[in-house]
Amino acid sequence: MTKQTDETQIRDMIEDWAAGLRARDAERVTRHGTEDMVQFSLAPPLVADESGPYGLEKWFASWKTDIGYEIRDLEIVAGDGVAFSHSLNHLSGVKESGDKPDLWFRHTLGFRKVEGEWKIVHAHESVPFTMDGSSKASIDLKP
């Protein structure tokens, strides 16, 4: 397999994963991760403790509208059985609570080739915070 083929397979997998988020399809999202995937998501706690379809279904149910999810500036580096990607991602929509999230965040994924197929083993989402002493998340930034 060539480096270009691996990168294309990973890009296609990320696009299907994001399409699963937009469609609120927990099975479609989780099939791209390993059983022991570590996830540092935007929401507390420090390490996500509700991975898998149940946690996603609960999160999907908290949305009143479709989930807007855009991936921008996706870069992928693939090696021999291990790869990573980084991008700027946009999340938007209306929550059942009436909140209207509309934020860009940093997204890094780590991959491992498992039985010939690329799988997500690590996911990290983050937003910068102000360094003025308030430690306020900078969710108003745009690329």
N, C-alpha and C positions, 0 to 999 in steps of 0.2 A: 504494500500500500504506500502511496506517495504522500508526502507532507501536504500537498494541495488537496488530495482526496480526503485526508483526515480533517483538514480545516473545513472543507465543504460539508462533510458529514456532521461536524460539530455545529456549524452555522445552521444547517437544516434542522438539527435537533433543537437548538435554541429557539428558532422560529416556531417550531411545533409546540414547544414548551410555553412560549408566550401566547400562541393561539389558544392553548388550553386555558390559560389565565383569563383571556378575553371572553372565552366561551363558558367560563365557570365550570370547567370539566376537570374535577379533581384527579380522576384516574389518568387522564391524558397528561397532566402536569407531573404526577408522581412516578409515572412509568419511566421517566428520564433520569431519576435519581437512584442511588444505591440505598439499600436498607439502612446502612449506617451513615448516611449523609449528615454532615454537620451544617447547620444553617444559622447564620447571624443575620437576622432580619431587622427591619426598621423598628418593629414593635418590640417591647420588652417581652421576655427577659433577655439577658445577654446572649444566651444560646437558646434558639427556638426549641421549645419542649413539646410542641404539637405538630410534628411533621407527619406526613402521610395524608391520606384522603380525608380523615375525620377533621383534622385541623384546618385543611383547606375548605372543606364544605362549610364549616362554621364561619370562616372568614368570608367566603362567597355569599353566604346568607346575610351578611351585614351590609351588603350593597343594595341600594334601591334601583340604581341604573346599571347599564353595562359598565364594565371596567375598561377604562381607556388605558392601554399599555403600549408604549412606543419604545423601541430600542434604537439608540443613535450611537454612531462612532464605534461600532463593534469591532474589536481587534481580537484575533485568536492566534495563539502560538501552540503548535502541537509538536510533541516529541515522540519518543518511542514508548507508547502506552500511557503517557501522562500529558495533559494539556491544561491551558487556562485561557480565560477570556476576560475582557473588561469592556464596559460600555457605560454610557449615560442613559438612564431609563426614565421615562415619564409615566407617572401614574395619575389618573384622574377619574372623576365620576362623582356620584352622589351616594352617600351612605344612608342607611335607614335612619340614623340619628339626625339627618339633615346636614351633616358636615359635608363639605365639598373639597376633598383633597385634590390638589393640583400641584404636584411637585416633581422636580427632577432629582434623581439620586444616583449615586455611584453603585455599580453592580460588578462584582467579580465572581467568576465561577471557576472551580477546579474540576477537572475531569480525569477519569481513569478508564482505560479500555478494559472491559469485562467481557470475556468470551466473545471477542471480536466486535463489541459494540461500545461506543462511547457513552459513559454515564456520568452524571453530576455527583461528585463526592463532597463538594464544599461550595456553599453559596454565601456571599457576603454583600449586604446592602448597607449603605451609609449616606449620611448627609453631613456636610461640614457644620461646624458651630462657630459662633462669633468668639473672637479671642479678646473681647473687651471686658471680661470678668463676669458677664451675664450668663455665659454658657448656653445661650439661646440657639436652637437649631436654625440653620439658614435654609429654610424651605422655600424661600422666594427666589432663589437663584435659577437662572436659565442659561443654557449653553449659547 
